[in-house]
Amino acid sequence: MNMITRLMYTIHRLLGTLLCILFLIWFLSAFVMMYHRFPRVSAKEKLLRLEQLSATADSLPDIASVMARLPHGEKVKKLTLERSLGQTVFHIRTDKGTRRLLPAPSDSLQPTDYGHICRTASLWCDAPIARIDTLQSLDQWIPFGELKKEMPIYKIHFADDGRTQLYLSSRNGEVLQLSDKSQRFWAWLGAIPHWVYFTRLRQNAELWSKTVIWLSGLGCLMLVAGIWVTADVWRKTRRNRRRLFSPYRKRWYHWHYVSGIFFGVFVLTFTFSGMMSVADIPEWIHKPAFKGNPVHALRARAPKPEAYPLDYRTLIAVHPETKQIEWSNFRDHPYYIIRNETTEQYIDATDTLPHPLLLTEKEIRNGVESIYAADSIFWHHPAQMRMTRLDRFETYYRDMSSMYRGRPQLPVWKVAVNDPDRSVYYIHPETGIVRYVDTSSRWRYWCYTALHRMRLPGLNSNATLRKTVLWILLLGGTAVSVTGMALSVNYVRRKYRAFKRWNG
């Protein structure tokens, strides 16, 4: 036991010296992350800059003629309609790729030339363009490897006080990123150091995730050793019947010991949960019984767009403010999602006249049963289900109105299935939105969301209380890091002086 304890002292001292600055950066950047994230262009921002579809509603074709232009055999996975820069475009994702079709076969898409770049830029910033750079490689504000396929990327600098920068794909003119100097400033203090978002590293997703896992894993080892050391010091102090809370007289040792007693476990859980934000749940903990995603099965058997009884042009006539239409379905029940600047509506497409979507209890039950009917495991032993109607949020179904543009999330049908994954489906009857929870997602919730973001029962419904708890814990973690860094600096100084004397 004494040998293990000595090893723990050594591990904590060496790893603490190597990682102290990193831990201090992680905690300080976490404060910033509570209020500022990495710059990105949201779907809502893109939607605001679209034109109303009613502008050319009279010239829109029936959807059957559009689908007839797809190569034979391609299966439509997603279909949306929107209008920008005077062109109405059908965005069609199939099992063979993504296509953009105009209403008339004879029309052609606007090329991403200088004129198109300037027109797009004017939608995002009123200031004149200072210069346009043509990027052949990723930079700090677009560090994601999947964007390489958009090369070259046009980086537009605006002559405004905010030093706004806009990134456009040369392939289709899509806006990839938008930021100003304030967002970039806070990103350098928050998201970039906290998520280790450095271009050369982040563009290789596998290398980046392994780096985060290894750094966090070494940090966890350091903290386990630190908790062991703290317990050992506490035991010796009590055994010697000292009445002092801390046996240390030197202030940095004293405050590192005291802060470690109160916040050491939190620092460990914060580091571990940070690692679990990118790590997968090991299969020895839980191996999903289903090969694919069960939610995808609820989108299977989708009616062909041309088979929707409700014509999309009727929607535009009834809702002229519509900026985007998306074809969607719940099993064989078709519906549309129509979006404007402020809201999204879910319109039932089973009738020739539009009315709000409302899935019945029977449809929802049949939909979930169909998932298991297609799986051979349950052919002889059907899964038992229990349906309840929720009028309140719970641990695995929390309020996410900030992400979903304020649309209603209650009441919702909760379908609990007695299968090997302990599956639970939350299905909203007015939107068709499905949230799926199984054993793996529960593990991920408690290993990351709950521990790292304090998304705990009792805190989820009170944002002020949750942020207050986060502030207190992060201040404690910062205190542990600051005192640890001071001890590390002193340790390096002592070793350096000893090295000089030995070589003197």
C-alpha positions, 0 to 999 in steps of 0.5 A, spaced: 500 500 500 505 504 501 508 503 494 502 505 491 501 511 495 508 513 493 506 512 486 500 516 486 504 522 489 509 521 483 503 521 478 499 527 481 506 531 481 508 529 474 502 529 470 500 536 474 506 539 472 505 537 465 497 539 465 496 544 470 496 550 464 491 546 460 486 545 466 486 552 468 485 554 460 479 549 460 476 552 466 477 559 464 474 558 457 468 554 460 466 561 463 466 564 456 462 558 453 456 559 458 455 565 454 459 565 447 460 559 442 464 558 436 461 562 430 456 559 426 451 560 421 444 557 424 439 555 420 434 561 422 439 566 419 439 562 413 432 562 413 431 570 414 435 571 408 430 567 403 425 570 399 418 568 400 416 563 395 409 566 393 413 571 389 413 566 383 408 561 385 404 562 379 410 559 375 411 553 379 410 546 376 407 540 379 411 536 383 411 530 379 414 533 373 420 535 378 421 528 380 420 525 373 427 529 372 431 525 377 435 519 374 431 512 374 431 508 381 434 514 385 430 514 392 428 521 395 431 522 402 429 529 403 426 534 399 425 542 400 423 548 396 426 555 397 427 561 393 434 566 394 437 571 389 431 570 384 431 563 383 426 558 386 430 551 387 428 544 389 433 541 394 433 534 393 437 529 397 437 522 394 441 515 396 446 517 390 447 524 392 444 531 393 441 535 387 438 542 386 433 543 380 430 549 378 422 549 376 423 549 369 428 544 365 430 549 361 433 554 366 440 553 369 443 555 376 446 561 377 454 560 377 458 562 383 461 568 379 463 575 382 456 578 381 453 572 385 458 573 390 456 580 391 449 579 391 450 574 396 454 578 400 449 584 400 444 579 404 449 578 410 452 585 411 450 592 408 457 594 408 462 594 402 466 589 400 474 590 402 477 584 399 475 577 397 480 571 398 480 565 395 482 559 400 485 553 397 485 550 405 481 551 411 483 556 416 481 557 423 474 559 422 472 553 418 477 548 421 472 542 419 475 537 414 468 535 411 468 542 408 474 541 404 469 538 398 467 545 398 474 548 396 476 553 393 472 557 398 471 565 398 472 569 404 469 575 403 472 581 408 467 587 409 469 594 410 465 595 417 467 596 424 465 589 426 470 586 421 465 582 418 467 575 414 463 571 410 465 564 407 462 562 401 462 555 397 465 555 390 461 549 389 454 552 390 454 558 393 452 556 400 454 560 406 459 556 410 461 561 416 459 568 418 463 572 424 465 579 426 471 581 431 467 580 437 465 573 436 472 571 434 475 574 440 470 570 444 472 564 440 479 565 442 477 565 449 472 560 449 471 555 444 477 554 441 482 553 447 476 549 450 474 544 444 482 544 442 479 547 435 486 549 432 485 548 424 491 543 423 488 538 428 481 539 428 480 538 420 482 531 422 476 529 426 479 522 428 486 525 430 482 531 434 477 526 438 483 522 440 487 528 442 481 530 446 480 523 449 488 522 451 489 529 454 482 528 458 484 521 460 491 523 462 487 528 466 483 523 469 489 519 472 492 525 475 486 527 478 484 520 481 492 520 484 490 527 487 484 524 490 488 518 493 493 523 495 488 528 499 485 522 502 492 520 505 494 526 507 487 527 511 488 520 514 495 522 517 492 528 519 487 525 523 491 519 525 496 524 528 490 528 532 492 534 529 486 539 530 488 543 524 484 542 517 490 543 513 497 540 515 500 545 510 503 551 512 505 554 505 500 557 502 500 554 496 500 547 498 494 549 503 490 552 498 491 546 493 489 541 499 483 545 501 480 547 494 481 539 492 477 537 498 471 541 496 472 541 489 477 535 487 471 530 485 468 535 481 474 537 477 474 529 476 467 529 473 468 535 469 474 532 466 471 525 465 465 528 462 469 532 457 472 526 455 465 523 454 463 528 449 467 525 444 468 518 446 463 512 444 460 508 450 464 502 450 460 496 447 462 492 454 457 497 457 452 496 452 452 494 445 445 496 442 441 490 439 439 494 433 444 495 428 441 501 425 437 507 428 430 505 430 428 513 428 429 512 421 424 506 421 419 511 423 421 515 416 421 509 412 415 507 407 415 514 406 410 516 400 413 519 394 412 526 394 408 526 387 403 522 392 402 527 397 394 529 396 395 536 398 399 540 393 405 544 395 402 550 391 396 550 395 400 551 401 403 557 398 397 560 396 394 559 403 401 561 407 404 567 402 409 568 407 412 561 407 420 561 405 421 554 405 417 548 404 420 541 407 416 534 405 416 530 411 412 523 413 411 519 419 411 512 416 406 512 411 403 519 414 405 525 409 406 532 412 409 538 410 413 543 414 413 550 412 417 555 415 417 563 415 421 568 419 419 567 425 415 560 426 414 553 423 408 549 422 406 542 420 401 541 415 397 534 414 398 532 407 393 527 407 387 531 404 387 536 399 385 542 404 391 544 409 390 543 416 394 542 422 398 535 423 395 531 429 398 524 429 393 519 433 395 514 438 393 508 434 398 511 428 404 512 433 403 505 436 403 502 429 409 506 427 413 503 433 410 496 433 413 496 425 420 497 428 420 491 431 415 487 426 421 488 421 426 485 426 427 477 427 429 478 434 421 479 436 418 475 431 416 469 436 417 474 442 413 481 440 416 487 445 411 489 450 409 497 449 407 502 454 404 508 452 403 514 456 401 521 455 406 526 458 404 533 460 410 535 463 418 534 462 422 529 465 430 527 465 430 525 458 425 529 455 427 536 457 425 543 454 429 545 448 425 550 446 431 555 444 433 550 439 426 548 436 424 556 435 419 556 441 414 550 437 410 546 442 413 540 445 408 538 450 404 534 450 408 528 448 407 521 447 412 516 451 412 509 448 416 505 453 418 498 450 421 492 453 426 490 449 434 489 450 435 496 449 430 499 454 428 503 448 423 509 450 420 513 444 418 521 445 413 522 439 410 529 439 403 528 435 403 535 432 410 535 429 412 528 428 418 529 431 421 523 435 426 523 440 429 516 442 432 514 448 436 507 449 441 504 454 447 507 450 444 514 450 442 514 458 449 512 459 451 518 455 447 523 458 449 521 465 457 521 463 457 528 459 450 532 459 449 531 466 456 532 469 459 537 464 453 541 463 449 540 470 443 538 466 440 535 472 433 533 475 431 540 479 436 544 475 433 543 468 427 547 469 431 553 472 436 556 468 438 561 473 439 556 478 443 551 474 448 557 471 449 559 479 451 552 480 456 552 474 459 558 476 460 556 483 463 549 481 467 552 475 470 557 480 472 552 485 475 548 479 479 554 477 482 555 484 484 548 484 488 549 477 491 556 479 494 553 486 496 547 482 499 551 477 503 555 482 505 548 485 508 546 479 512 552 477 515 552 484 516 544 483 520 546 476 524 551 479 526 547 485 528 541 479 532 547 475 536 549 481 538 542 483 540 541 476 544 547 476 548 545 482 549 538 480 552 541 474 556 546 477 
